[in-house]
Amino acid sequence: MQIKSNYIDLFKQQIFPAQIRIENGIIKTIEKIEEQLETYILPGFVDAHVHIESSMLVPTEFAQKAVIHGTVATVSDPHEIANVLGKKGVYYMIENGNKSPFKFHFGAPSCVPATKFETAGAELTAEDIDELMSRNDINYLAEMMNYPGVLHRDKLVMDKIAIAQKYGKPIDGHAPGLSGVDAINYIQSGISTDHECFTYDEAKFKLENGMKVLIREGSAAKNFDALIDLLYDYPNEIMFCSDDKHPDDLMLGHINLLVQRAIAKGVPLFNILKAACLNPVEHYRLNVGLLREGDAADFIVVDDLINFSILSTYIDGKEVAKNGRSLIKTHPEKCINHFNIQAKNEADFCLPLNTTKVRVIEVLDGQLITHEQVGNCDMDENGNAVSNIENDILKIAVVNRYHEAPIAMAFIKNFGLKDGAIASSVAHDSHNIIVVGVDDTSMCQAVNAIIKEKGGLAVFDGATTRVLPLPVAGLMSTDSCEVVAEKYTELVKTVKELGCTLQSPFMSLSFMALLVIPNLKLSDKGLFDGNIFQFCNLMVE
């Protein structure tokens, strides 16, 4: 096979008309020619950090949609399914991904459970990490979220880091807001990347101290605008990632959107393409070609270097997408899960308190971090704390889905619901059921809809319950991106009709139990202060 196009050489930083010959999936020759050509050929895009599970799609279905946007590979952390099913979940992702030509590169989740302050469905021991890291299809130690454990030299944490170093594989970081001596000590422990930087100064400090920074633009956390200017001065140390990408957003684009935005801001072309194509491959030593003679023929053809509209995507020399249409086949997939609770009663959501003055989780739209406020809930005639709808202080609860246990409850602001409730079994990192609602009846209805399906997203509008079932680990559907995106979009529309003003309400909801991100969060065991890494009292005296 031969292709003629304007060839983009990322190593010599040149662009020239070329004829490229491909044999058996390998680039054999790249020959400069004297022709005027309209299209451009360059290496495919790589998402340098993504949880496939957050797309609510199994890997093969994620791949089907990603390739039309020019993505040929991901650095994928199966942390979410591992928290539900342990090694069994990791192997499920690998096996499903292997059914697709797309180049998934999975890591060994380093923090399962993420903390000792929540109930997960499984645990990965140091022995489990060793088993995973010994495999050729595990490329790295996934994000080390327990940065306090690193700083305090926790034995289990340090054992896992040592195992990765034994196999000579990179170690991903996760240290939002960490700076100064603590950040330096974290980096010097062997951790090489961070995708959690949310300010320019934080990211710059980490870059200056030897860490590589991933600019993240996902469905919930959006750090592109804050960090993109770093790409002018640190072209070899920056990568692009989505982290968490919901299906409706994946329908619209992927890494290609970050490339377009960076071009529009005037960032130099080759700096951008290093972040989108080259740097992840080199850092993680991925099995992805970079459009050189002898490389695997993994590349894209685009219309121009401004819009970067994807005309074709190739993996191992085979066309996998053309003019916005995926050529990857669908594969039937089994469902695996871990769900062991019965339906709840409205009385289970009662919250007797001695005061109406409470700590309130303040949601920040487009961010994973939260703020802590002090506000006043309402009180019913029986002395139970209930939502203060007028002031948007709503009740939030986390329900253990792995075994019967008391429900943890607190209050939250900025969801804006005026009626009903929304619930999800996607609740980072342990994926218990999380729910926000205006009253206990609505919360119970939404939670029971998820329990009935053994996983999913649910909205109760005061009269009707709508559900998007997620039968794979309570995290993923086996349907196509189009089907899941349509159902998801309808749910989000319903939530916003109930008064919610958040851009991505289900994604924001899913992070309200993520204890490793400051400030105030809720696990199935109680209200948690991420700054001091311990539980705190809901009531304020």
C-alpha positions as CSV (number, residue, x, y, z in Angstrom):
1,M,0.0,0.0,0.0
2,Q,1.2,3.5,-0.8
3,I,-0.1,6.9,0.4
4,K,0.8,10.3,-0.8
5,S,0.5,13.2,1.6
6,N,2.3,16.0,3.2
7,Y,4.5,14.2,5.7
8,I,5.0,15.6,9.2
9,D,8.3,14.5,10.7
10,L,8.1,15.1,14.4
11,F,11.8,14.3,15.0
12,K,13.3,16.6,12.4
13,Q,10.4,19.0,12.6
14,Q,9.9,19.2,8.9
15,I,6.9,19.0,6.6
16,F,7.2,17.9,2.9
17,P,5.3,16.0,0.2
18,A,6.0,12.3,0.5
19,Q,5.1,8.9,-0.8
20,I,4.9,6.4,2.0
21,R,5.0,2.6,1.3
22,I,3.5,0.2,3.8
23,E,4.0,-3.6,3.9
24,N,2.5,-6.0,6.4
25,G,1.6,-3.2,8.7
26,I,5.1,-1.6,8.8
27,I,6.3,1.6,7.2
28,K,8.9,0.5,4.7
29,T,9.9,3.7,2.9
30,I,9.2,7.4,3.2
31,E,10.2,9.1,-0.1
32,K,10.2,12.8,-0.7
33,I,8.4,13.8,-3.9
34,E,7.8,16.9,-5.9
35,E,4.1,17.2,-5.9
36,Q,1.6,19.6,-4.5
37,L,-0.6,17.7,-2.1
38,E,-3.6,18.9,0.0
39,T,-3.7,16.5,2.9
40,Y,-1.3,15.9,5.8
41,I,-0.1,12.6,7.4
42,L,1.1,12.4,11.0
43,P,1.3,9.9,13.9
44,G,-2.0,9.1,15.5
45,F,-3.1,10.8,18.8
46,V,-2.5,9.2,22.2
47,D,-4.6,9.8,25.3
48,A,-1.8,9.7,28.0
49,H,-4.2,9.0,30.9
50,V,-7.7,7.7,30.7
51,H,-10.1,5.5,32.7
52,I,-12.0,3.7,29.9
53,E,-14.7,2.8,32.4
54,S,-15.7,6.5,32.8
55,S,-16.9,6.5,29.2
56,M,-19.4,3.9,30.4
57,L,-18.2,1.8,27.4
58,V,-16.3,-1.4,27.3
59,P,-12.9,-0.9,25.6
60,T,-13.9,-2.2,22.2
61,E,-16.8,0.2,22.0
62,F,-14.6,3.1,23.3
63,A,-12.1,2.3,20.5
64,Q,-14.9,2.3,17.9
65,K,-15.6,5.9,18.6
66,A,-12.0,7.2,19.5
67,V,-10.5,6.2,16.1
68,I,-12.8,8.6,14.2
69,H,-11.2,11.4,16.2
70,G,-7.7,10.2,15.2
71,T,-6.8,8.4,18.5
72,V,-4.9,5.2,17.9
73,A,-3.8,4.4,21.5
74,T,-4.5,5.1,25.2
75,V,-2.6,4.8,28.4
76,S,-5.5,3.3,30.3
77,D,-5.8,3.0,34.1
78,P,-8.3,0.2,34.9
79,H,-8.5,1.5,38.5
80,E,-12.3,1.8,38.5
81,I,-13.1,-1.8,37.6
82,A,-10.3,-3.0,39.9
83,N,-11.9,-1.3,42.8
84,V,-15.0,-3.4,42.1
85,L,-13.5,-6.7,41.0
86,G,-9.8,-6.6,41.6
87,K,-7.5,-8.5,39.2
88,K,-10.5,-10.1,37.6
89,G,-11.6,-6.7,36.4
90,V,-8.1,-5.7,35.1
91,Y,-8.0,-9.0,33.1
92,Y,-11.5,-8.3,31.7
93,M,-10.4,-5.0,30.3
94,I,-7.2,-6.4,28.8
95,E,-9.1,-9.3,27.2
96,N,-11.9,-7.1,25.8
97,G,-9.3,-4.6,24.5
98,N,-7.4,-7.3,22.7
99,K,-10.5,-7.9,20.5
100,S,-9.9,-4.5,18.9
101,P,-7.0,-3.3,16.7
102,F,-6.9,-0.2,18.9
103,K,-3.7,0.0,21.0
104,F,-4.8,-0.1,24.7
105,H,-1.9,0.1,27.2
106,F,-3.1,-0.8,30.6
107,G,-1.5,-0.1,33.9
108,A,-1.5,-1.9,37.3
109,P,-3.8,0.1,39.6
110,S,-1.7,1.2,42.6
111,C,-4.4,2.1,45.0
112,V,-7.1,-0.5,45.4
113,P,-8.8,0.4,47.6
114,A,-7.9,4.1,47.2
115,T,-7.9,4.7,50.9
116,K,-8.8,2.9,54.1
117,F,-11.6,5.3,54.7
118,E,-14.1,3.7,52.3
119,T,-15.4,0.3,51.3
120,A,-14.3,-1.1,48.0
121,G,-15.2,-4.3,46.3
122,A,-11.7,-5.7,46.1
123,E,-8.1,-5.2,47.1
124,L,-4.8,-5.4,45.2
125,T,-1.9,-6.5,47.4
126,A,1.7,-6.0,46.7
127,E,1.7,-9.6,45.4
128,D,-1.1,-8.8,43.0
129,I,0.8,-5.8,41.7
130,D,3.9,-8.0,41.2
131,E,1.8,-10.5,39.2
132,L,0.4,-7.7,37.1
133,M,3.6,-5.8,36.6
134,S,5.4,-9.0,35.4
135,R,3.1,-9.1,32.4
136,N,4.1,-7.7,29.0
137,D,0.6,-6.2,28.6
138,I,0.9,-4.1,31.7
139,N,2.9,-1.0,30.9
140,Y,3.1,1.0,34.0
141,L,2.1,1.5,37.7
142,A,-1.0,3.5,37.5
143,E,-1.6,6.7,39.4
144,M,-0.2,6.7,43.0
145,M,-3.1,8.6,44.6
146,N,-2.0,7.9,48.1
147,Y,0.6,10.7,48.2
148,P,0.4,10.9,52.0
149,G,1.5,7.2,52.0
150,V,4.4,8.1,49.7
151,L,5.5,11.1,51.9
152,H,5.2,9.0,55.1
153,R,7.0,6.0,53.5
154,D,4.1,3.7,54.1
155,K,5.4,0.1,53.6
156,L,2.7,-1.1,51.2
157,V,2.9,2.0,49.1
158,M,6.7,1.8,48.9
159,D,6.6,-1.9,48.1
160,K,4.4,-1.2,45.1
161,I,6.7,1.5,43.9
162,A,9.7,-0.8,44.3
163,I,7.9,-3.5,42.3
164,A,7.4,-1.1,39.4
165,Q,11.1,-0.1,39.6
166,K,12.1,-3.7,39.6
167,Y,10.4,-4.2,36.3
168,G,11.7,-0.9,34.9
169,K,8.2,0.5,34.3
170,P,7.0,4.1,34.7
171,I,5.1,5.2,37.8
172,D,2.2,7.6,37.4
173,G,1.4,10.2,39.9
174,H,-1.7,11.9,41.4
175,A,-0.9,14.8,43.8
176,P,-3.4,17.7,43.4
177,G,-2.1,20.9,44.9
178,L,1.1,19.3,46.2
179,S,4.1,21.7,46.1
180,G,7.3,22.6,47.9
181,V,9.4,20.0,49.7
182,D,6.5,17.5,49.8
183,A,6.2,17.6,46.0
184,I,9.9,17.2,45.6
185,N,10.0,14.2,47.9
186,Y,7.0,12.7,46.0
187,I,8.8,13.1,42.7
188,Q,12.1,11.8,44.1
189,S,10.4,8.6,45.2
190,G,10.3,7.6,41.5
191,I,6.9,9.1,40.4
192,S,7.2,10.6,37.0
193,T,3.9,12.2,35.9
194,D,1.0,14.1,37.3
195,H,-2.4,14.8,35.6
196,E,-3.9,16.5,38.6
197,C,-2.3,20.0,38.4
198,F,-5.0,22.7,38.4
199,T,-2.9,25.8,38.5
200,Y,0.0,27.1,36.2
201,D,2.3,27.6,39.2
202,E,1.8,24.1,40.6
203,A,2.4,22.5,37.2
204,K,5.5,24.7,36.6
205,F,7.0,23.8,39.9
206,K,6.6,20.1,39.2
207,L,8.0,20.4,35.7
208,E,11.0,22.3,37.1
209,N,11.6,19.4,39.5
210,G,11.6,16.7,36.9
211,M,8.0,15.6,36.7
212,K,6.1,15.4,33.4
213,V,2.7,17.1,33.4
214,L,-0.4,15.9,31.6
215,I,-2.8,18.6,30.5
216,R,-6.2,17.2,31.2
217,E,-9.5,18.1,29.6
218,G,-12.2,15.6,30.6
219,S,-15.9,15.7,31.1
220,A,-15.5,16.9,34.7
221,A,-12.0,18.3,35.3
222,K,-10.9,20.8,32.7
223,N,-7.4,22.2,33.1
224,F,-6.5,23.1,29.5
225,D,-6.9,26.9,29.8
226,A,-4.9,27.0,33.1
227,L,-2.0,24.9,31.8
228,I,-1.7,25.2,28.1
229,D,0.8,28.1,28.1
230,L,3.3,25.6,29.7
231,L,3.6,24.0,26.3
232,Y,5.6,26.9,24.9
233,D,8.5,26.3,27.3
234,Y,8.2,22.6,28.1
235,P,7.4,20.8,24.8
236,N,9.2,17.6,25.8
237,E,7.5,17.2,29.2
238,I,3.8,17.8,28.4
239,M,1.2,15.3,27.3
240,F,-2.5,15.5,26.7
241,C,-5.1,13.4,28.4
242,S,-8.8,13.2,29.1
243,D,-8.8,11.2,32.4
244,D,-12.5,10.8,32.4
245,K,-14.6,11.1,29.2
246,H,-18.3,10.6,29.2
247,P,-20.0,9.1,26.0
248,D,-21.7,12.3,24.9
249,D,-18.3,14.1,24.9
250,L,-16.6,11.2,23.2
251,M,-19.1,11.5,20.4
252,L,-17.9,15.1,19.8
253,G,-14.1,14.5,20.0
254,H,-11.1,13.4,21.9
255,I,-7.4,14.5,21.9
256,N,-8.1,16.1,18.5
257,L,-10.0,18.8,20.3
258,L,-7.1,19.8,22.5
259,V,-4.9,20.0,19.3
260,Q,-7.4,22.3,17.7
261,R,-7.6,24.5,20.7
262,A,-3.8,24.7,21.1
263,I,-3.4,25.6,17.5
264,A,-6.0,28.4,17.9
265,K,-4.0,29.8,20.9
266,G,-0.9,30.0,18.7
267,V,1.1,27.3,20.4
268,P,3.8,26.0,17.9
269,L,2.7,23.1,15.9
270,F,5.5,20.7,16.7
271,N,5.1,21.4,20.5
272,I,1.5,20.5,20.2
273,L,2.1,17.3,18.3
274,K,4.8,16.2,20.7
275,A,2.2,16.4,23.5
276,A,-0.5,14.7,21.4
277,C,1.5,12.0,19.7
278,L,5.2,11.7,20.6
279,N,5.7,12.2,24.3
280,P,3.3,9.5,25.6
281,V,4.8,6.9,23.3
282,E,8.4,7.7,24.4
283,H,7.6,8.1,28.1
284,Y,5.6,4.9,28.4
285,R,7.4,3.0,25.7
286,L,4.2,2.3,23.9
287,N,3.8,-0.2,21.1
288,V,2.8,2.7,18.8
289,G,4.4,3.8,15.6
290,L,5.6,7.4,15.1
291,L,5.7,7.5,11.3
292,R,9.3,6.5,10.8
293,E,10.7,3.8,8.5
294,G,10.4,0.5,10.4
295,D,7.6,1.7,12.7
296,A,4.1,0.2,12.9
297,A,1.9,2.1,10.5
298,D,-0.2,3.9,13.1
299,F,-1.1,7.3,11.7
300,I,-3.8,9.7,10.7
301,V,-4.5,11.8,7.6
302,V,-6.0,15.2,8.1
303,D,-7.3,18.0,5.9
304,D,-5.2,20.8,7.2
305,L,-3.1,22.0,10.1
306,I,-5.7,24.3,11.6
307,N,-8.9,22.3,11.9
308,F,-7.2,18.9,12.0
309,S,-10.3,17.2,10.6
310,I,-9.6,13.5,10.5
311,L,-10.0,12.0,7.1
312,S,-8.6,8.5,7.9
313,T,-7.1,6.6,10.8
314,Y,-4.8,3.7,10.4
315,I,-3.5,1.2,12.9
316,D,-0.9,-1.4,11.9
317,G,-1.5,-0.4,8.3
318,K,-5.2,-1.1,8.3
319,E,-7.7,1.7,7.9
320,V,-9.9,1.8,11.0
321,A,-11.8,5.0,10.4
322,K,-12.7,7.0,7.3
323,N,-14.5,10.3,7.0
324,G,-16.1,10.1,10.5
325,R,-17.1,6.5,10.2
326,S,-15.5,3.7,12.3
327,L,-14.5,0.5,10.5
328,I,-13.9,-1.4,13.8
329,K,-16.3,-4.3,14.3
330,T,-18.5,-4.7,17.4
331,H,-17.9,-7.8,19.6
332,P,-20.5,-9.3,21.9
333,E,-19.4,-9.1,25.5
334,K,-20.3,-10.8,28.7
335,C,-21.1,-8.9,31.9
336,I,-19.2,-9.3,35.2
337,N,-20.3,-7.5,38.4
338,H,-20.1,-7.2,42.2
339,F,-23.4,-6.0,43.7
340,N,-24.7,-7.5,47.0
341,I,-27.4,-5.4,48.6
342,Q,-31.2,-5.4,48.8
343,A,-33.6,-2.5,48.1
344,K,-33.6,0.3,50.7
345,N,-36.5,1.8,52.7
346,E,-37.2,5.6,53.0
347,A,-36.5,5.3,56.7
348,D,-32.9,4.3,55.9
349,F,-32.2,7.8,54.7
350,C,-33.4,9.5,57.9
351,L,-30.7,11.7,59.5
352,P,-31.4,12.8,63.1
353,L,-29.3,15.8,64.1
354,N,-29.1,18.0,67.2
355,T,-28.5,21.2,65.1
356,T,-29.2,22.6,61.7
357,K,-25.7,24.1,61.4
358,V,-23.7,21.7,59.2
359,R,-20.6,21.4,57.0
360,V,-21.5,21.6,53.4
361,I,-19.7,20.2,50.4
362,E,-19.5,23.0,47.8
363,V,-19.2,21.6,44.2
364,L,-17.1,23.5,41.8
365,D,-18.3,23.1,38.2
366,G,-15.5,21.7,36.0
367,Q,-13.3,20.7,38.9
368,L,-12.7,17.7,41.1
369,I,-11.7,19.7,44.1
370,T,-14.5,21.0,46.4
371,H,-14.7,23.7,49.0
372,E,-16.1,23.4,52.5
373,Q,-18.9,25.7,53.6
374,V,-20.9,26.0,56.8
375,G,-24.7,26.2,56.2
376,N,-28.1,25.4,57.6
377,C,-30.1,22.4,56.6
378,D,-33.8,22.1,57.4
379,M,-35.4,19.9,60.1
380,D,-38.6,17.9,59.8
381,E,-41.2,17.4,62.5
382,N,-39.4,14.2,63.7
383,G,-36.0,16.0,64.2
384,N,-34.5,14.6,61.1
385,A,-32.2,16.8,59.0
386,V,-33.5,17.4,55.5
387,S,-32.6,19.4,52.4
388,N,-32.8,23.2,52.4
389,I,-34.0,23.6,48.9
390,E,-34.4,27.3,49.0
391,N,-30.7,27.8,49.8
392,D,-29.6,24.8,47.6
393,I,-28.3,22.8,50.5
394,L,-29.3,19.3,49.5
395,K,-28.8,16.0,51.2
396,I,-26.2,13.7,49.7
397,A,-25.8,10.0,50.6
398,V,-23.4,7.1,49.9
399,V,-24.8,3.6,50.0
400,N,-22.4,0.6,50.3
401,R,-23.2,-1.7,47.4
402,Y,-20.9,-4.6,48.4
403,H,-22.7,-5.5,51.7
404,E,-25.5,-4.2,53.9
405,A,-24.4,-1.3,56.0
406,P,-25.7,2.0,57.4
407,I,-26.0,4.8,54.8
408,A,-23.6,7.7,55.1
409,M,-25.1,11.2,54.7
410,A,-24.1,14.8,54.5
411,F,-25.1,18.0,52.6
412,I,-24.0,19.5,49.4
413,K,-24.4,22.8,47.5
414,N,-24.5,23.8,43.8
415,F,-26.5,20.9,42.4
416,G,-29.5,23.2,42.3
417,L,-32.2,20.5,42.2
418,K,-35.7,21.7,42.9
419,D,-37.3,18.3,42.7
420,G,-36.4,14.6,42.7
421,A,-33.0,13.0,43.0
422,I,-30.1,11.7,40.9
423,A,-28.0,8.6,41.8
424,S,-25.1,6.7,40.3
425,S,-23.1,3.5,40.9
426,V,-20.2,5.3,39.3
427,A,-18.7,6.9,42.4
428,H,-15.0,7.2,42.5
429,D,-13.1,5.4,43.7
430,S,-14.9,2.5,45.4
431,H,-18.0,2.9,43.3
432,N,-20.7,2.6,45.9
433,I,-24.0,4.2,45.1
434,I,-24.0,8.0,45.5
435,V,-27.2,10.1,45.5
436,V,-28.3,13.7,45.8
437,G,-31.9,14.7,46.3
438,V,-34.5,17.1,47.6
439,D,-36.1,14.6,50.0
440,D,-35.7,11.1,51.3
441,T,-38.5,9.6,49.2
442,S,-36.8,10.8,46.0
443,M,-33.3,9.6,47.1
444,C,-34.7,6.1,48.0
445,Q,-36.5,5.8,44.6
446,A,-33.3,6.7,42.7
447,V,-31.1,4.4,44.7
448,N,-33.5,1.4,44.4
449,A,-33.6,1.8,40.6
450,I,-29.8,1.3,40.6
451,I,-30.0,-1.6,43.0
452,K,-32.6,-3.3,40.7
453,E,-30.3,-3.0,37.7
454,K,-27.2,-3.9,39.7
455,G,-25.6,-0.7,38.5
456,G,-26.3,2.4,36.5
457,L,-27.3,6.1,36.5
458,A,-30.8,7.1,37.6
459,V,-33.0,10.1,37.8
460,F,-36.3,10.4,39.8
461,D,-38.2,13.5,38.8
462,G,-40.8,13.2,41.5
463,A,-43.0,10.9,39.5
464,T,-41.0,8.8,37.1
465,T,-37.6,7.0,37.4
466,R,-35.3,6.9,34.4
467,V,-32.3,4.6,34.4
468,L,-29.2,4.0,32.2
469,P,-28.2,0.4,33.2
470,L,-24.5,-0.3,33.5
471,P,-24.3,-4.1,33.9
472,V,-20.5,-4.4,33.6
473,A,-19.2,-3.9,37.1
474,G,-21.9,-1.2,37.6
475,L,-19.6,1.0,35.5
476,M,-20.1,0.1,31.8
477,S,-22.7,-0.8,29.2
478,T,-22.1,-3.3,26.4
479,D,-24.0,-1.0,24.0
480,S,-22.4,1.3,21.4
481,C,-21.3,4.8,22.2
482,E,-24.2,6.1,20.2
483,V,-26.8,4.2,22.2
484,V,-25.2,5.0,25.6
485,A,-24.6,8.7,24.7
486,E,-28.3,9.1,23.7
487,K,-29.6,7.6,26.9
488,Y,-27.1,9.6,28.9
489,T,-28.0,12.8,27.2
490,E,-31.6,12.2,28.0
491,L,-30.8,11.7,31.6
492,V,-28.7,14.8,31.8
493,K,-31.5,16.8,30.2
494,T,-33.9,15.6,32.8
495,V,-31.5,16.5,35.6
496,K,-31.2,20.0,34.3
497,E,-35.0,20.3,34.0
498,L,-35.1,19.6,37.7
499,G,-32.9,22.7,38.3
500,C,-29.3,21.5,38.1
501,T,-26.9,24.0,36.6
502,L,-23.8,21.9,36.5
503,Q,-22.3,21.2,33.1
504,S,-21.9,17.5,33.7
505,P,-24.0,16.6,36.7
506,F,-23.4,12.9,36.7
507,M,-19.7,13.3,36.3
508,S,-19.5,15.9,39.1
509,L,-21.6,13.6,41.3
510,S,-19.3,10.7,40.7
511,F,-16.4,12.6,42.2
512,M,-18.1,13.6,45.4
513,A,-16.9,10.4,47.0
514,L,-13.3,10.8,45.8
515,L,-11.5,11.2,49.1
516,V,-8.0,11.7,47.6
517,I,-9.1,15.1,46.1
518,P,-9.5,17.9,48.6
519,N,-11.4,19.4,50.3
520,L,-14.6,17.9,51.6
521,K,-16.0,14.6,50.3
522,L,-18.3,11.7,51.5
523,S,-17.5,8.0,51.6
524,D,-19.8,5.2,52.6
525,K,-18.2,5.5,56.1
526,G,-18.7,9.2,56.6
527,L,-17.8,12.9,55.8
528,F,-14.1,13.2,55.0
529,D,-11.7,16.1,55.1
530,G,-9.1,15.6,52.3
531,N,-6.8,18.2,53.6
532,I,-6.1,16.5,56.9
533,F,-7.0,13.0,55.5
534,Q,-9.4,12.0,58.2
535,F,-13.1,12.0,59.0
536,C,-14.8,15.1,60.3
537,N,-18.0,15.9,62.1
538,L,-21.0,16.8,59.9
539,M,-22.4,19.1,62.7
540,V,-20.8,22.4,63.4
541,E,-21.1,23.6,67.0
